[in-house]
Amino acid sequence: MPESQVRTEILSRLRNVRGHIAGIERMVDEQQDCSNILVQISAVRSSVEKIGITLLENNAMECVLNNKHSTPEDQKNLEQVVKQMLTFLKR
């Protein structure tokens, strides 16, 4: 994904999280049920983790792709490692 697309995606997700947090603030202010608030906090945490994974994946790929000395084999190996990391992190 080109850098501008990643940036746009991340900013969109962050804005979504900001709106979600505002909703949680309203829930707390209105003294809504704790279990409902915790569900919403869990959703925000999941969203933030996904943002982090996207940043990690993009950064790792850019590091190798922008390295003048990287070979196609290096790129293939990195893609494999990134996929493994993502599989582990998504559990």
N, CA, C and O of each residue as an XYZ file, in Angstrom:
364
protein
N       0.846     -1.174      0.000
C       0.000      0.000      0.000
C       0.893      1.238      0.000
O       1.771      1.353      0.855
N       0.695      2.159     -0.926
C       1.498      3.387     -0.928
C       1.329      4.158      0.377
O       0.309      4.052      1.057
N       2.344      4.927      0.702
C       2.378      5.645      1.979
C       1.153      6.516      2.190
O       0.601      6.542      3.291
N       0.715      7.228      1.163
C      -0.433      8.127      1.335
C      -1.698      7.343      1.667
O      -2.532      7.820      2.437
N      -1.852      6.151      1.100
C      -3.019      5.321      1.408
C      -2.970      4.839      2.854
O      -3.990      4.827      3.543
N      -1.786      4.443      3.313
C      -1.630      3.980      4.691
C      -1.927      5.121      5.642
O      -2.639      4.941      6.629
N      -1.389      6.289      5.353
C      -1.622      7.458      6.204
C      -3.105      7.789      6.274
O      -3.633      8.046      7.356
N      -3.776      7.786      5.140
C      -5.207      8.074      5.088
C      -5.989      7.034      5.882
O      -6.908      7.379      6.625
N      -5.628      5.771      5.728
C      -6.309      4.698      6.456
C      -6.123      4.847      7.965
O      -7.074      4.704      8.733
N      -4.902      5.133      8.377
C      -4.607      5.275      9.804
C      -5.333      6.482     10.385
O      -5.917      6.395     11.466
N      -5.302      7.597      9.682
C      -6.010      8.785     10.160
C      -7.508      8.533     10.276
O      -8.145      8.989     11.226
N      -8.063      7.819      9.324
C      -9.485      7.492      9.370
C      -9.796      6.624     10.588
O     -10.777      6.862     11.291
N      -8.967      5.631     10.829
C      -9.172      4.760     11.988
C      -9.017      5.533     13.298
O      -9.770      5.308     14.245
N      -8.046      6.438     13.352
C      -7.850      7.231     14.565
C      -9.046      8.143     14.828
O      -9.462      8.311     15.974
N      -9.590      8.721     13.779
C     -10.772      9.572     13.938
C     -11.970      8.749     14.435
O     -12.771      9.209     15.249
N     -12.063      7.537     13.925
C     -13.113      6.632     14.373
C     -12.959      6.338     15.865
O     -13.942      6.347     16.607
N     -11.727      6.079     16.303
C     -11.457      5.809     17.714
C     -11.807      7.037     18.557
O     -12.400      6.918     19.629
N     -11.436      8.203     18.063
C     -11.741      9.439     18.797
C     -13.257      9.583     18.999
O     -13.708      9.942     20.087
N     -14.027      9.305     17.965
C     -15.475      9.371     18.083
C     -16.020      8.333     19.046
O     -16.946      8.595     19.814
N     -15.428      7.154     18.988
C     -15.844      6.074     19.880
C     -15.572      6.454     21.339
O     -16.402      6.205     22.213
N     -14.425      7.048     21.591
C     -14.077      7.468     22.952
C     -15.035      8.556     23.432
O     -15.422      8.573     24.601
N     -15.415      9.453     22.544
C     -16.394     10.487     22.921
C     -17.713      9.827     23.339
O     -18.371     10.276     24.277
N     -18.085      8.771     22.639
C     -19.292      8.041     22.999
C     -19.167      7.384     24.366
O     -20.121      7.365     25.143
N     -17.994      6.848     24.655
C     -17.751      6.238     25.967
C     -17.828      7.302     27.057
O     -18.383      7.053     28.127
N     -17.282      8.472     26.796
C     -17.368      9.569     27.768
C     -18.827      9.892     28.083
O     -19.194     10.093     29.241
N     -19.651      9.939     27.038
C     -21.076     10.216     27.253
C     -21.721      9.110     28.096
O     -22.536      9.377     28.978
N     -21.340      7.875     27.806
C     -21.889      6.749     28.574
C     -21.544      6.877     30.059
O     -22.389      6.647     30.924
N     -20.297      7.244     30.341
C     -19.869      7.410     31.732
C     -20.622      8.574     32.364
O     -21.098      8.478     33.495
N     -20.725      9.671     31.624
C     -21.425     10.852     32.129
C     -22.887     10.539     32.441
O     -23.447     11.051     33.410
N     -23.494      9.696     31.613
C     -24.897      9.319     31.804
C     -25.050      8.159     32.793
O     -26.159      7.680     33.029
N     -23.946      7.719     33.360
C     -23.920      6.635     34.343
C     -24.566      5.355     33.813
O     -25.362      4.704     34.489
N     -24.192      5.022     32.577
C     -24.712      3.788     31.997
C     -24.053      2.580     32.651
O     -23.066      2.705     33.376
N     -24.616      1.415     32.380
C     -24.158      0.170     32.969
C     -22.674     -0.079     32.665
O     -22.218      0.075     31.532
N     -21.952     -0.463     33.696
C     -20.509     -0.686     33.596
C     -20.164     -1.717     32.524
O     -19.197     -1.539     31.784
N     -20.943     -2.788     32.435
C     -20.626     -3.835     31.456
C     -20.698     -3.308     30.030
O     -19.900     -3.707     29.182
N     -21.645     -2.416     29.756
C     -21.751     -1.820     28.415
C     -20.548     -0.923     28.124
O     -20.034     -0.909     27.005
N     -20.112     -0.192     29.112
C     -18.944      0.681     28.946
C     -17.706     -0.154     28.679
O     -16.893      0.189     27.821
N     -17.560     -1.250     29.413
C     -16.397     -2.121     29.215
C     -16.374     -2.744     27.827
O     -15.307     -2.914     27.237
N     -17.538     -3.083     27.307
C     -17.617     -3.621     25.941
C     -17.092     -2.580     24.951
O     -16.341     -2.912     24.034
N     -17.489     -1.327     25.141
C     -17.045     -0.259     24.243
C     -15.542      0.003     24.381
O     -14.860      0.261     23.389
N     -15.040     -0.063     25.595
C     -13.595      0.110     25.808
C     -12.827     -1.008     25.124
O     -11.767     -0.771     24.544
N     -13.350     -2.211     25.187
C     -12.721     -3.339     24.508
C     -12.672     -3.112     22.994
O     -11.681     -3.441     22.342
N     -13.736     -2.555     22.453
C     -13.777     -2.274     21.016
C     -12.725     -1.234     20.638
O     -12.069     -1.357     19.604
N     -12.565     -0.211     21.476
C     -11.552      0.816     21.209
C     -10.163      0.209     21.282
O      -9.311      0.493     20.440
N      -9.933     -0.625     22.286
C      -8.619     -1.265     22.423
C      -8.299     -2.099     21.186
O      -7.173     -2.067     20.688
N      -9.273     -2.838     20.694
C      -9.081     -3.650     19.491
C      -8.753     -2.764     18.290
O      -7.877     -3.093     17.491
N      -9.446     -1.660     18.169
C      -9.181     -0.727     17.054
C      -7.771     -0.163     17.125
O      -7.087     -0.065     16.106
N      -7.336      0.205     18.311
C      -5.988      0.761     18.481
C      -4.937     -0.302     18.153
O      -3.913      0.006     17.543
N      -5.183     -1.538     18.553
C      -4.244     -2.615     18.231
C      -4.136     -2.811     16.722
O      -3.042     -3.029     16.200
N      -5.258     -2.733     16.024
C      -5.246     -2.873     14.562
C      -4.455     -1.738     13.914
O      -3.745     -1.954     12.932
N      -4.577     -0.544     14.460
C      -3.802      0.587     13.943
C      -2.313      0.305     14.129
O      -1.518      0.524     13.215
N      -1.944     -0.170     15.289
C      -0.544     -0.498     15.563
C      -0.014     -1.571     14.630
O       1.115     -1.473     14.151
N      -0.812     -2.588     14.369
C      -0.396     -3.664     13.470
C      -0.199     -3.117     12.058
O       0.760     -3.480     11.377
N      -1.091     -2.257     11.626
C      -0.951     -1.651     10.292
C       0.340     -0.848     10.205
O       1.067     -0.937      9.215
N       0.624     -0.063     11.241
C       1.870      0.716     11.263
C       3.092     -0.191     11.255
O       4.053      0.060     10.528
N       3.054     -1.234     12.057
C       4.174     -2.176     12.128
C       4.424     -2.836     10.781
O       5.558     -2.899     10.308
N       3.361     -3.323     10.174
C       3.487     -3.994      8.882
C       4.045     -3.041      7.824
O       4.971     -3.393      7.093
N       3.489     -1.855      7.747
C       3.920     -0.892      6.743
C       5.373     -0.475      6.961
O       6.143     -0.376      6.006
N       5.740     -0.234      8.200
C       7.105      0.187      8.504
C       8.111     -0.906      8.144
O       9.153     -0.619      7.556
N       7.806     -2.147      8.492
C       8.715     -3.255      8.186
C       8.916     -3.390      6.676
O      10.039     -3.565      6.204
N       7.829     -3.310      5.933
C       7.937     -3.445      4.477
C       8.711     -2.278      3.868
O       9.532     -2.480      2.973
N       8.458     -1.075      4.340
C       9.167      0.087      3.800
C      10.663      0.025      4.083
O      11.472      0.431      3.248
N      11.033     -0.483      5.257
C      12.448     -0.570      5.614
C      13.209     -1.427      4.613
O      14.316     -1.073      4.208
N      12.633     -2.534      4.217
C      13.319     -3.420      3.275
C      13.196     -2.897      1.859
O      14.172     -2.912      1.109
N      12.030     -2.441      1.483
C      11.834     -1.986      0.107
C      12.661     -0.742     -0.206
O      13.072     -0.541     -1.349
N      12.903      0.088      0.800
C      13.686      1.304      0.583
C      15.187      1.094      0.762
O      15.977      2.008      0.529
N      15.576     -0.107      1.174
C      16.988     -0.425      1.347
C      17.583     -0.772     -0.021
O      17.127     -1.705     -0.682
N      18.590     -0.025     -0.436
C      19.198     -0.221     -1.756
C      19.872     -1.581     -1.888
O      20.056     -2.081     -2.998
N      20.241     -2.179     -0.760
C      20.980     -3.434     -0.785
C      20.088     -4.659     -0.611
O      20.586     -5.785     -0.628
N      18.792     -4.465     -0.444
C      17.917     -5.619     -0.246
C      17.687     -6.332     -1.566
O      17.558     -5.711     -2.621
N      17.639     -7.629     -1.478
C      17.422     -8.473     -2.653
C      15.959     -8.907     -2.686
O      15.242     -8.765     -1.696
N      15.522     -9.436     -3.824
C      14.157     -9.971     -3.870
C      13.947    -11.074     -2.819
O      12.845    -11.227     -2.293
N      14.984    -11.824     -2.521
C      14.882    -12.862     -1.490
C      14.680    -12.226     -0.109
O      13.906    -12.728      0.706
N      15.383    -11.116      0.144
C      15.201    -10.389      1.408
C      13.748     -9.930      1.543
O      13.132    -10.053      2.602
N      13.227     -9.405      0.456
C      11.850     -8.921      0.474
C      10.875    -10.064      0.725
O       9.924     -9.919      1.492
N      11.114    -11.203      0.074
C      10.251    -12.374      0.266
C      10.322    -12.854      1.714
O       9.296    -13.169      2.316
N      11.524    -12.911      2.270
C      11.698    -13.345      3.656
C      10.999    -12.396      4.622
O      10.361    -12.833      5.579
N      11.122    -11.103      4.369
C      10.467    -10.129      5.236
C       8.955    -10.278      5.173
O       8.280    -10.237      6.201
N       8.425    -10.450      3.971
C       6.982    -10.631      3.838
C       6.519    -11.835      4.652
O       5.467    -11.788      5.290
N       7.300    -12.912      4.633
C       6.952    -14.106      5.395
C       6.984    -13.827      6.894
O       6.083    -14.245      7.621
N       8.009    -13.127      7.358
C       8.116    -12.809      8.780
C       6.977    -11.889      9.212
O       6.398    -12.078     10.281
N       6.659    -10.902      8.392
C       5.566     -9.985      8.724
C       4.248    -10.753      8.821
O       3.461    -10.519      9.738
N       4.006    -11.657      7.892
C       2.782    -12.461      7.945
C       2.731    -13.295      9.218
O       1.675    -13.416      9.839
N       3.857    -13.867      9.607
C       3.912    -14.658     10.831
C       3.627    -13.782     12.051
O       2.880    -14.176     12.945
N       4.226    -12.595     12.079
C       3.996    -11.677     13.197
C       2.521    -11.285     13.278
O       1.937    -11.252     14.361
N       1.935    -10.991     12.131
C       0.534    -10.590     12.113
C      -0.366    -11.727     12.583
O      -1.329    -11.500     13.315
N      -0.056    -12.934     12.167
C      -0.831    -14.098     12.612
C      -0.738    -14.221     14.136
O      -1.743    -14.461     14.805
N       0.452    -14.059     14.672
C       0.648    -14.154     16.119
C      -0.089    -13.028     16.844
O      -0.760    -13.272     17.847
N       0.029    -11.817     16.350
C      -0.559    -10.654     17.025
C      -2.075    -10.657     16.971
O      -2.715    -10.092     17.858
N      -2.666    -11.273     15.964
C      -4.117    -11.262     15.815
C      -4.804    -12.280     16.716
O      -6.032    -12.292     16.798
N      -4.052    -13.120     17.383
C      -4.656    -14.131     18.263
C      -5.140    -13.543     19.531
O      -5.673    -14.258     20.380
